Amino acid sequence: MEKRKMEKLGIETSLLGFGCMRFPTLPDGKIDEAEAERMLDKAIASGVNYIDTAYPYHNGQSEPVVGRILKKYDRDSFYLATKLPLWAVNSVEDAERIFHEQLERLQTDHVDFYLLHALNKEKWDQMKQLGVVDYCAKLKEEGKIRYYGFSFHDDYEVFEEILNYRPWDFCQIQYNYLDRYEQAGDRGYALAESLGVPLVIMEPVKGGNLAGFSDDINDRFHQMDPEASVASFALRWVGSHPNVKVILSGMSTMQQVEDNLKTFASFKPLSETESREIDEIVKELRSRVQNGCTGCRYCMPCPAGVNIPGNFKVWNNYHMYRTYGHVQREWEVDLKDEEKAKNCIKCGRCETLCPQKLSIRADLARVQQELDDKIFQ
């Protein structure tokens, strides 16, 4: 198992971290605990020593299940990470109550890596004002947490503000070869590296989206290595960055565990040839985007109730990946029927407001037609 030294902390972690947000589930929605245990046991036996969970994962089931599974292991043989759910915190007392509940659920007396969960500008300002940022620092002083950090979902400028606020032990960002300019992105990586703050990476495979594409793109990956999975290239891209110390993978099947272990057991950074090819693949994927909607929402609200940027996001992703499976949930579940493009009344109000001067009415008609016809399977 590839290991990385967190020089700032004086410890060594497995480059592959087990993310406990996508455990296999039973028909009733509960975690299949027996299979989850089998998967964690396999990962730990193969050298994985970073286990990541959070208060809300699996509707609150993840922490208790992880606590029960890990109870049989020497507590010093692994690093346990969990997160404070900021949306449920309105006072220091809330933070204290939740933290002690987490210790009980995890059946431990301390947390190794403790994160302020999903920080954005609003939550950051609120947690500073409430004193929660200082409270968690106090938990570290008391030895109840060993390392103090945060996970992040906002723009780079917010990331820069937060990262420079205090001497963080580590931080967790979303990073992959398709989202290099989203959220913290390349600039956030460089800033953390310059400050000596070790990085834990989430969404390295973009929620599974980088695990497979249309056949023509998949073939380009297989030509580089016929024996490697498409997902392994995404993991290797992230791991080729030296300040990445842990790459989280939310594994749902034993097959995914075994594939990831294969990638990290004899980890190879991307070669220059592979890096160039992935850059070219990204250019090809981005060239398939149908319009330049930035999601700015100047067009909203729509008088007819259409979620204009939501429709365009699904449509652009559909063309980029060219498989219906990539957008099926977004189109059939997440986007409500009353929000779909078919409800457009062609009033044109949106087009007068769009900074990109998009032909919104014509594009919405194409969205509905192409998703209804499933032009890509």
C-alpha positions, 0 to 999 in steps of 0.5 A: 500500500502506497503511504504518504508522510504528513511531514507537518504532523509527523505521521504516515497515512495510506494514500488510499482512504476508505470513505464511508459514505457509500456503503452497500445497503439492504432493500430497507435502506440500511447499511449492509453491515456484514458486507461493509465489515468485509470490505473494511477488513479487506482494505485494512488488511491491505494497508489502508489506515485512514477511515473517513466518516461523517455525522450525516452519512447514510442518514446517521448510520455510518458513524455507529456502523464504523464504530462497531466494525473498528472496535476489534482493531487496535485503536492506534493502528488506524486514523479515524476521521469524522466531521462536525455537521455545521448545519446543525450547529447554532451554538458552542453547546450544540457543537459540544453535544454533537461531538460527544455524541460522535464519540459514543457512536464511534466507540472511541475517546478521541478522533484523529482527524476532525473537520468542520464539514462542508465550509463555505463563506456563510458557514465560516463566518457563522462558526467564527462568530459563534466561537465554534472555530475556537471550540474545536481548537480547544478540543485539540488542546484537550487531546480529544482530537489529534488533528484539526481541519475542514472540508471545503465547498466554495470559491477559491477566494473563500478557501484562501481566506479560511486557509490563511486564518489559522495554522490548520493541521490539514484540509480536505478539498474536491479535486480531480482532472475534470474540475481543476478550476472548480472550488479550490482547484489548482490554485487551492492545491498550490496555496496549501502546498506553499503553506505546508498544509497536507491535503485530503482529497474527496471526489477524485472520481467525481462521484463515479463520473470518471469511472467510465465514459462513452466507448470512444473515450474509454478506448483511449484510456484502455489504449494507455493500459488495457489492464487498468480500470478507467477509474484508476487513471483518475486516482493516479492523476490526483495521487501524482500531486505530492502534497496529496496525502490521502485520496478518499474513495467511497467504495460501495462494492468489494469489486471497487475495493479490490480495484482500488487496492490494485491501483494503490498497492503498486502506485505509479504516478502518471507518466508525461505521456499519460498526463498529456493524453488525459489533458487531451481527453478533457479537451475533447469532453469539454468540447462536447458542452452544448452551451456556455451556461455558467449557472449564474442564475441571472435568468431566474426565477423563470415565470413558468417555474423552469429550472433553466440552469438545472436543465442546462447542467444535465444537458451539458453533462449528457453530451459530455459523457454521452451516456444516459446513466451519467445523468439519469438520476439528475434528470429523473429524480433531482429535477422535478417534473415542473422544473423541466424544459418542457414547461417553457412558455417561450416568453423570452424574459430569460434571454434579456437577462442572460449575460452569456446571450444564450438562445435559452428558448431554443436550447431548452427545446433541445434539452427536452427533446434529446433527453426524452429521445435518449439520443445517447444510451 
